[in-house]
């Protein structure tokens, strides 16, 4: 028997930001109750294992028991059809909103057949038989006949000998493309062959003025040039964006032909929506300039770029580059570079326009008006403390600095056992990224609610609440800190007589 229920505490789910498991409260679940399962434990557990091994592509959250009947219950992901109780057969990432299985969805579609018609028997049959009744196990997007008056903001973007291409908005302001095929009402078979070849198709419509049939699909075409987007997911068209940058060339200059040529060349190399657009940046755009390193070749400064770099905005009414104001950047000033243009350009070319976790991107070139030294404008990818490139630029994590911080803290704790102290210090010095756990000496008084959960010949295991909680890296503060007001549940494995067998204990650790 299947029951729909609300699990008050909810399942445990790992939160990567808090680095611990937390509960998802008030979780909808399915309770699958097996009659007399208290008397057939092996059979019941075999059934449980079939879910655990993903036989049905359904998550199992746990086991429960009805206190009245003593029947055992499997607690399952809510992926059963709410109407007939059959398994939906879905992937975890494609759970349907309506919670209906394929058969129930098809029955609903069949019942709806009488409520619409294209006026063309072949098209009706194609939509009924070929598209709707042959959909996959679960469909979020139903292919349908769409009345033309459902479309708003219709705009023609291209035209050829076979038809026209329009952009429009459909229900819920979804952007769609409308491919009008000339005289398609006179050759239905050829039109339907074209429909089958289309990807991301939503349905068929008809222009009431020309009677041409229309293929409706999720939009993948640029509204400016009519070509398919280079990156359809973000609505980014390489050709149009490069043309826009070209048109702007005459509006700026560095005063140095070689630098202008380099900047233009780099702009024409953009290949995706998130590539940086290299620019000539006037020096007055920078404020709050702070020196972080100085040597015989130049200086590194932190600064705020007031206007900020160009970044692509994929919002439906923008689809273009906008500026990210007050952007924190690095200014790499090269001494006497006004006289060595080739060298400064070689240095600039060592940086990429692609985002990377271990090398800062280049935003552009500027010039100090007082010294005339050229400046590379870089992504904020240098550690403010040591002025070296972050080990992890995205998370602003500097391995040498974080290890030094841990070293400086060695004097603030001790286990009073030299071998254990050395082991913990060694483990701390091995951290290699923000997701590595910082092993610590933890005073026993940090643990509350200690309960025995298992015992064996060599050890006893306890469950406990750790008051201070684990150290995690805070990227905004650039340091390790503890989660506040959140006691962490941990397991304590107590090894008998381990105080006398330190080497064996550390091998176990």
C-alpha positions in Angstrom: 0.0 0.0 0.0 1.2 3.5 -0.9 0.6 6.6 1.2 1.5 10.2 0.6 2.8 11.9 3.7 4.7 14.9 5.1 7.9 14.1 6.9 8.2 16.7 9.6 11.9 16.7 10.2 12.7 15.7 6.6 15.6 14.1 4.9 19.3 14.8 5.6 20.9 16.6 2.7 24.5 17.7 2.4 25.0 21.5 2.4 28.3 22.2 0.7 28.4 25.8 1.9 28.0 24.8 5.5 30.0 21.6 5.0 27.5 19.5 6.9 24.2 17.6 6.6 21.1 19.5 7.4 17.4 18.5 7.3 14.9 19.5 4.7 11.9 20.1 6.8 8.3 19.2 5.8 9.4 16.9 3.0 6.7 15.2 0.9 7.4 11.5 0.8 5.8 8.2 -0.2 5.3 5.5 2.5 5.3 2.0 1.0 3.8 -0.3 3.6 4.5 -4.0 3.2 1.9 -6.2 4.9 3.3 -8.6 7.5 6.8 -7.5 6.7 7.7 -7.9 10.4 7.5 -11.6 9.7 9.5 -11.6 6.5 12.4 -9.4 7.3 14.7 -10.9 4.6 12.2 -10.3 1.8 11.5 -6.8 3.1 15.2 -5.9 3.2 15.7 -7.3 -0.3 13.0 -5.0 -1.5 14.7 -2.1 0.3 18.1 -3.0 -1.3 16.4 -2.9 -4.8 15.6 0.7 -4.2 19.0 1.5 -2.7 20.7 0.0 -5.7 18.6 2.3 -7.9 16.7 -0.4 -9.6 13.6 1.8 -10.0 15.5 5.1 -10.2 13.8 6.3 -7.0 15.6 7.5 -3.9 14.9 5.7 -0.6 15.2 7.9 2.5 14.8 5.3 5.2 12.7 2.7 7.0 9.9 3.2 9.4 7.3 1.0 11.2 3.6 1.4 11.7 3.1 1.2 15.5 -0.4 -0.3 15.2 0.2 -3.1 12.7 4.0 -3.4 13.2 4.3 -3.5 9.4 7.6 -2.1 8.2 7.5 0.9 5.8 9.9 2.1 3.1 10.2 5.9 3.0 10.6 6.9 -0.6 11.0 9.9 -2.9 7.7 11.3 -3.9 7.8 10.0 -7.5 4.7 8.0 -7.7 1.8 9.1 -9.9 -0.7 11.0 -7.7 -3.6 9.6 -9.7 -2.9 5.9 -10.2 0.0 5.2 -7.9 2.4 3.9 -10.6 6.1 4.7 -10.5 6.9 7.7 -12.7 10.2 6.3 -14.0 12.1 9.5 -13.9 15.6 10.7 -13.4 16.3 12.6 -10.2 16.7 15.9 -12.2 13.5 15.7 -14.2 10.7 15.3 -11.6 7.4 16.4 -13.3 5.5 19.2 -11.7 2.1 17.6 -12.1 3.2 14.2 -10.6 1.4 12.2 -13.3 2.8 9.1 -15.0 3.0 8.7 -18.7 -0.3 6.8 -19.0 -2.2 9.4 -17.0 -0.7 12.3 -18.9 -1.7 10.6 -22.2 -5.2 9.9 -21.0 -5.5 13.6 -20.2 -4.3 14.5 -23.6 -6.7 12.1 -25.3 -9.6 13.7 -23.4 -8.5 17.1 -24.6 -8.4 16.1 -28.3 -12.0 17.2 -28.7 -11.2 20.7 -27.4 -8.9 21.8 -30.3 -8.3 21.3 -34.0 -5.9 22.8 -36.5 -8.5 22.3 -39.2 -6.2 20.0 -41.0 -6.6 16.2 -40.4 -3.0 15.3 -41.1 -1.7 17.9 -38.7 -4.2 16.9 -36.0 -3.1 13.3 -36.4 0.6 14.2 -36.4 0.1 16.1 -33.1 -2.0 13.4 -31.6 -0.3 10.2 -32.8 3.3 11.2 -33.5 4.0 13.8 -30.9 1.7 13.6 -27.9 1.0 9.9 -27.6 4.7 9.0 -28.3 6.2 11.3 -25.7 8.8 9.9 -23.3 8.1 8.5 -19.9 7.6 12.0 -18.5 7.2 15.2 -20.4 7.5 18.7 -19.1 6.9 20.2 -22.6 3.8 19.0 -24.5 3.9 19.5 -28.3 0.6 21.2 -29.2 -1.5 23.2 -31.7 -1.0 26.8 -30.7 -3.5 29.4 -31.9 -1.7 32.4 -33.5 -3.3 34.9 -31.1 -1.3 33.3 -28.3 1.8 35.1 -29.5 2.8 38.7 -28.5 5.6 41.1 -29.5 6.0 39.4 -32.9 9.1 40.6 -34.7 10.5 39.5 -38.1 14.3 38.8 -37.9 15.1 37.1 -41.2 13.6 36.1 -44.6 14.6 33.8 -47.4 13.0 32.1 -50.4 11.4 29.4 -48.2 9.8 31.6 -45.5 10.3 34.1 -42.7 11.6 33.8 -39.1 10.0 35.7 -36.3 10.6 36.1 -32.6 7.7 36.3 -30.3 6.7 35.8 -26.6 4.3 33.1 -25.7 2.7 32.1 -22.4 4.6 33.0 -19.3 6.7 35.4 -21.5 8.7 32.5 -23.0 10.7 33.6 -26.0 10.0 31.5 -29.0 10.9 31.5 -32.7 8.2 31.2 -35.4 9.3 29.7 -38.6 6.7 30.6 -41.3 7.0 28.3 -44.4 5.6 29.8 -47.6 2.6 27.9 -49.0 3.0 25.1 -46.5 -0.8 24.8 -46.3 -0.6 23.3 -49.8 2.0 20.7 -49.0 1.3 19.3 -45.5 3.5 16.2 -45.8 6.6 18.3 -46.7 5.8 20.7 -43.8 5.5 17.8 -41.3 8.8 16.4 -42.4 10.4 19.7 -41.6 8.7 19.8 -38.2 10.2 16.4 -37.3 13.7 17.7 -38.1 13.4 20.6 -35.7 14.9 20.6 -32.3 13.3 22.2 -29.2 10.0 22.4 -31.0 6.9 23.4 -29.0 4.2 23.1 -31.5 2.5 24.2 -34.8 0.6 27.3 -35.5 -0.8 29.1 -38.6 -0.7 32.6 -39.8 -4.4 33.7 -40.2 -3.5 36.2 -42.9 -1.4 34.0 -45.2 -2.5 30.6 -44.0 1.2 29.5 -43.9 1.9 27.0 -41.2 4.4 27.9 -38.5 6.9 25.7 -36.6 7.1 27.0 -33.0 10.3 26.3 -31.1 12.2 27.5 -28.1 14.1 30.5 -29.5 17.7 29.8 -30.4 18.0 32.7 -33.0 19.6 36.1 -32.6 17.0 38.9 -33.1 19.6 41.1 -34.8 21.1 38.9 -37.5 18.7 35.9 -37.5 21.5 33.4 -37.2 21.5 30.7 -34.4 23.0 31.9 -31.2 26.6 30.9 -30.7 25.6 30.1 -27.1 21.8 29.4 -27.2 21.6 28.9 -23.4 22.6 32.5 -22.8 21.4 34.1 -26.0 24.9 35.1 -27.0 25.7 35.8 -30.7 29.4 36.1 -31.4 28.9 37.8 -34.8 26.7 40.5 -33.4 28.7 41.2 -30.3 31.9 41.5 -32.2 30.3 43.8 -34.7 29.1 46.0 -31.8 32.6 46.2 -30.5 34.0 47.0 -33.9 31.6 49.9 -34.3 32.9 51.3 -31.0 36.6 51.2 -32.0 36.5 54.8 -33.2 35.2 56.1 -29.9 38.4 55.4 -27.9 42.2 55.4 -28.2 45.1 54.9 -25.9 47.2 57.2 -28.0 49.5 54.3 -28.8 48.8 52.4 -32.1 50.3 49.1 -30.9 48.2 49.1 -27.8 45.1 50.1 -29.7 45.7 47.2 -32.1 46.3 44.7 -29.3 43.1 45.8 -27.5 41.0 45.6 -30.7 42.6 42.2 -31.5 41.7 40.8 -28.1 38.1 42.1 -28.4 37.7 40.3 -31.7 38.9 37.0 -30.0 35.9 36.7 -27.7 34.4 33.3 -28.2 31.8 33.0 -25.5 29.5 35.1 -23.3 31.8 35.0 -20.3 35.0 35.9 -22.0 36.4 39.2 -20.7 36.3 42.1 -23.1 39.7 43.8 -23.0 39.5 47.6 -23.0 41.5 50.7 -22.8 40.6 52.0 -19.3 41.2 55.7 -18.5 43.2 56.0 -15.2 40.6 58.3 -13.6 38.3 55.4 -13.5 40.2 53.9 -10.6 39.8 54.9 -6.9 40.8 53.6 -3.5 44.1 52.5 -4.9 46.2 50.5 -2.5 49.7 49.2 -3.1 50.2 45.5 -2.1 53.6 44.8 -3.7 56.6 46.6 -5.1 59.8 45.3 -6.7 62.4 46.4 -9.2 60.0 46.0 -12.1 56.8 47.6 -11.0 54.0 47.6 -8.4 50.8 45.8 -7.7 47.8 47.8 -6.5 44.3 46.9 -5.4 41.7 49.4 -6.8 38.1 49.9 -7.5 37.1 50.4 -11.1 34.2 52.8 -10.9 32.4 51.9 -14.2 33.7 48.4 -14.1 34.2 45.8 -16.9 31.8 44.8 -19.6 29.9 41.6 -18.8 27.2 40.0 -20.8 23.6 40.1 -19.5 21.3 37.5 -21.0 18.1 39.1 -19.7 15.5 38.8 -22.5 15.2 42.6 -23.0 19.0 43.2 -22.8 21.0 40.5 -24.5 24.1 42.6 -24.5 27.1 43.9 -22.5 26.5 46.0 -19.4 29.0 47.3 -16.9 29.6 45.9 -13.5 30.1 49.0 -11.4 32.6 49.4 -8.6 34.6 46.3 -9.5 37.6 45.4 -7.4 40.6 44.9 -9.7 44.4 44.5 -9.6 46.5 47.2 -11.3 49.9 45.8 -12.4 52.1 48.8 -13.1 55.3 48.2 -15.1 58.1 50.8 -14.7 59.2 52.7 -17.8 56.8 50.7 -19.9 55.9 53.7 -22.0 59.2 53.1 -23.7 58.9 49.3 -24.1 55.5 48.8 -25.7 56.4 45.4 -27.1 57.4 44.1 -23.6 54.2 45.4 -22.0 52.1 43.7 -24.7 54.0 40.4 -24.2 53.1 40.7 -20.5 49.5 41.4 -21.3 49.3 38.4 -23.7 50.4 36.1 -20.8 47.0 36.7 -19.3 43.8 35.2 -20.8 40.4 36.4 -21.5 39.0 33.1 -20.2 38.1 32.8 -16.6 40.3 30.4 -14.7 40.6 29.2 -11.1 44.4 29.7 -11.1 45.2 32.6 -13.4 43.7 36.1 -13.3 41.9 37.3 -16.5 42.9 40.5 -18.1 40.4 43.4 -18.3 42.5 45.9 -20.1 45.3 48.4 -20.2 45.6 51.8 -18.6 48.3 54.4 -18.1 49.4 56.4 -15.0 49.2 60.1 -16.1 51.9 61.1 -13.6 54.6 58.6 -14.7 53.2 57.5 -18.1 53.8 53.9 -17.0 51.4 51.5 -18.6 49.2 49.4 -16.3 47.6 46.0 -16.8 44.1 45.9 -15.4 43.5 42.4 -14.0 40.9 40.3 -12.3 41.2 40.5 -8.5 43.2 37.3 -8.4 46.1 38.3 -6.2 46.3 37.7 -2.4 46.1 41.0 -0.6 48.4 39.7 2.1 51.3 38.1 0.1 50.6 39.6 -3.3 50.9 36.2 -5.0 48.2 34.7 -7.2 45.5 33.0 -5.2 45.7 29.2 -5.2 41.9 29.3 -5.9 41.0 32.6 -7.5 37.2 32.1 -7.4 37.2 31.5 -3.6 40.0 33.9 -2.9 42.0 31.2 -1.1 45.7 31.5 -0.8 47.4 28.3 0.3 50.7 29.8 1.6 48.9 32.4 3.7 46.3 30.0 5.1 49.0 27.5 6.1 51.0 30.3 7.7 47.9 31.2 9.7 47.6 27.7 10.9 51.3 27.5 11.8 51.0 30.7 13.8 48.2 29.1 15.8 50.2 26.0 16.7 51.3 27.7 20.0 47.6 28.1 21.0 46.8 24.5 21.5 48.3 21.2 22.5 47.1 17.6 23.2 50.1 17.2 25.6 51.2 14.3 23.5 54.1 15.2 21.1 53.3 12.6 18.5 49.6 13.6 18.3 50.6 17.3 18.1 53.0 16.6 15.3 50.4 14.5 13.5 47.7 17.2 13.7 50.2 19.9 12.6 51.3 17.7 9.7 47.7 17.2 8.6 47.0 20.9 8.8 50.0 21.7 6.6 48.6 19.3 3.9 45.5 21.3 3.2 45.3 21.9 -0.6 41.9 23.6 -1.1 38.9 25.2 0.6 37.1 21.8 0.7 39.8 20.1 2.7 38.9 19.6 6.4 41.3 21.2 8.9 42.1 18.5 11.4 42.3 19.9 14.9 42.8 19.0 18.6 39.4 19.3 20.1 38.9 19.6 23.9 36.5 17.0 25.2 34.4 19.7 26.9 33.3 20.9 23.4 31.0 17.8 23.1 27.5 17.7 24.5 24.6 15.1 24.3 27.1 12.2 24.1 25.2 8.9 23.5 26.7 5.5 22.8 25.6 4.1 19.4 27.9 1.1 19.0 30.6 -1.0 20.6 33.1 -3.6 19.6 36.2 -5.4 20.8 38.5 -2.4 20.2 36.4 0.7 20.5 33.1 2.3 21.4 31.3 4.8 19.1 29.3 7.7 20.4 27.1 10.3 18.9 27.7 13.9 20.1 27.1 17.6 19.5 30.2 19.6 18.8 29.7 23.0 20.3 32.2 25.1 18.3 31.7 23.2 15.1 34.1 22.6 12.2 36.3 25.2 10.6 35.2 26.4 7.2 36.7 29.0 4.8 34.9 32.3 4.5 35.8 33.7 1.1 34.5 37.2 1.8 36.6 37.4 5.0 39.5 35.4 3.5 39.9 33.3 6.6 38.7 30.2 8.4 36.0 30.6 10.9 33.4 28.4 12.7 29.7 28.2 11.9 27.8 30.3 14.5 24.8 29.0 16.4 24.9 25.6 14.8 26.1 22.6 16.8 27.4 19.9 14.5 26.5 16.2 15.1 29.7 14.1 15.1 30.7 10.5 15.8 33.3 9.9 18.5 35.3 6.7 18.1 36.9 5.9 21.4 39.8 3.3 21.1 40.5 1.4 24.2 43.9 2.0 25.9 44.9 4.3 23.0 46.8 6.5 25.4 49.3 3.7 25.6 49.5 2.9 21.9 49.9 6.2 20.2 51.3 4.8 16.9 48.5 2.4 16.5 46.0 5.1 17.3 47.4 7.5 14.7 47.4 4.7 12.1 43.7 4.3 12.8 43.2 8.1 12.4 
